[in-house]
Amino acid sequence: MTSSMNDEPWTILKLILWSAEYLRGKGVDSGRLDAEHLLAHVVGVGRLQLYLDFERPLDRTELDGFRPLLRRRAAREPLQYILGRQPFRTLNLEVGPAVLIPRPETELLVGEILSWVESSGRSAPTALEVGAGSGAICLSLADEGYFTHITAIEVSEAALEVAGRNRESAGGSGIVDLRLGSLFDPVDEGDRFDVVVSNPPYVAEVDEASLAPEVRDWEPGTALFAGPDGLDVIRCLVDEAPRYLKEGGLLALEVGADQPRTVAGLMRDTGRYSDIRIVRDHANRERFVLAHGV
Ligand SMILES: C[S@@+](CC[C@H](N)C(=O)[O-])C[C@H]1O[C@@H](n2cnc3c(N)ncnc32)[C@H](O)[C@@H]1O
């Protein structure tokens, strides 16, 4: 590959086709799309712009810039880590190996919260997020909602640094208070919130081998795994959240596709929630559990 890339005149189309095949051979199903994203990144244009320039020969600098990125993707590093960004609702977030790549499903969770806040008519609402990661949820709520204050807790110092940079670029500094610590530990005594939200780690440790290499080998374990059945963090959230909710406040959780009914049951067992409901994602899978503190 190296010598042919150095010696042959590579046009944009030829390189895309070759790279797509190479990536597919490494088990990357989205080989062509990923090759296009990587090349567009190196050339400094939008992906579709490449289509207008298919026959243009690439110069040495472009090829030298592209080759290591292609190798990284072939090693199953997620495209988003290589590009360093992931769009999420209105934001374009920095991402890297310290943070989970925000998923499209989580955009729906934010939408559910925004709808509830709007319809609830609560004045100057506040929110608490446990497990901020890149800041996708808390920064979206700050960007799109009526929230006057959001406390976001994260146990990983490296993740919190990424969230801090995203907060700077999203302009959420005045609203989002990022705090290092576990679960509810960093919450100030007596603080109560209109919304408590979390997309916690929920993968069972026994399921590690079944994850895609992009997830298993690259995304942070603290963002993924939560004990033998994946419910360790969720159990703590369900047990403790009522203490941090204002009356009638909303607890909104994203959980694994096989967990919503179990989590709803855990909520019911506490006797401290009302109106427990399960919401489906784009793929019609049950993914979110929402409830109100009583
Ligand atoms: C699934 S990721 C979600 C990240 C982000 N909120 C999102 O939706 O993209 C879970 C996050 O929770 C953090 N986390 C795990 N255990 C935690 C704990 N006990 N207290 C606070 N954060 C925790 C992880 O470091 C990770 O950033």
The ligand as a Gaussian input file, in Angstrom:
#p B3LYP/6-31G(d) Opt

LIG

0 1
 C      -22.403000       6.305000      28.985000
 S      -21.327000       7.635000      29.373000
 C      -22.381000       9.026000      29.019000
 C      -21.626000      10.284000      28.685000
 C      -22.525000      11.427000      28.193000
 N      -23.442000      11.859000      29.228000
 C      -23.303000      11.010000      26.967000
 O      -24.509000      10.767000      27.080000
 O      -22.704000      10.932000      25.867000
 C      -21.315000       7.545000      31.139000
 C      -20.430000       8.550000      31.827000
 O      -20.595000       8.398000      33.249000
 C      -19.328000       8.472000      33.874000
 N      -19.427000       7.741000      35.143000
 C      -19.303000       6.414000      35.365000
 N      -19.470000       6.126000      36.658000
 C      -19.733000       7.306000      37.280000
 C      -19.987000       7.671000      38.633000
 N      -20.030000       6.755000      39.617000
 N      -20.196000       8.977000      38.931000
 C      -20.163000       9.925000      37.942000
 N      -19.911000       9.639000      36.641000
 C      -19.709000       8.344000      36.313000
 C      -18.367000       7.883000      32.888000
 O      -17.047000       8.301000      33.120000
 C      -18.950000       8.394000      31.568000
 O      -18.403000       9.628000      31.214000

